[in-house]
């Protein structure tokens, strides 16, 4: 195989490109991990609803530290968004299964990104080593 020579500038540009890719992957992983937490919280909440008696008083978190007093009318079904603004009534076990399936897909995407992140980190280490060797040769 013929030897390929790259200038220090070319290696630096490749290094910066890999750094940019790494930053994007890290942001995407944070987003996916937040989504996984949200999915886990939804599953826990749905399980709590199933275990709550009908007509029992509950406190519903609305976000930003705001809560609503309510009475649970139905502990068997919830309204779930299927696409955009379309909401349908579905059984809690069915909704939990759907969320579990989405969570599994999200975890798989995160694992795929983790592997890509590790590959990029290794590339960066290799390029850093090459740049250090080139710097020593110039001294």
Steps between C-alpha positions, in 0.01 A plus 500: 500500500648838406588742779272802533650819637288765662612846597468615860229740382301213345524296821391805701198548273409131538543534877266799511246315285507204738462735799191653339353154437570406862323811631194424285490140618533608863207742462291230329580252778388752764172544311450121477583450868248769596241324284575167672451667841169646379388158375593336832311770689192449281509124560533553877213748495277265300574217743408733788170589328417130458562445872287798606134445581238673289366826647810529720644849543831548320746781441596547135833671421460759224869593487709789631405409858125535435252231611129442452261329744288249312286193541585186301194392301657220298801288597478269199538736203687817411495734206813461290629693203547279195614770257522874539163623623319164479416363845330166566390310809708191561544251780787572734675166434487568125646848547771363730591241235525773234719715722719199585547430127594865434733495800673191364550674164630812676747295705620325183554838329690624805719189502570546129603860566714386794690265268545780245611734779764248612625460141534878464680530834746236382550688172565820694757326720676361193504838328623668817786249516587570136494876562726461804747292300501758222557776755797313653655452153486875440680577827 
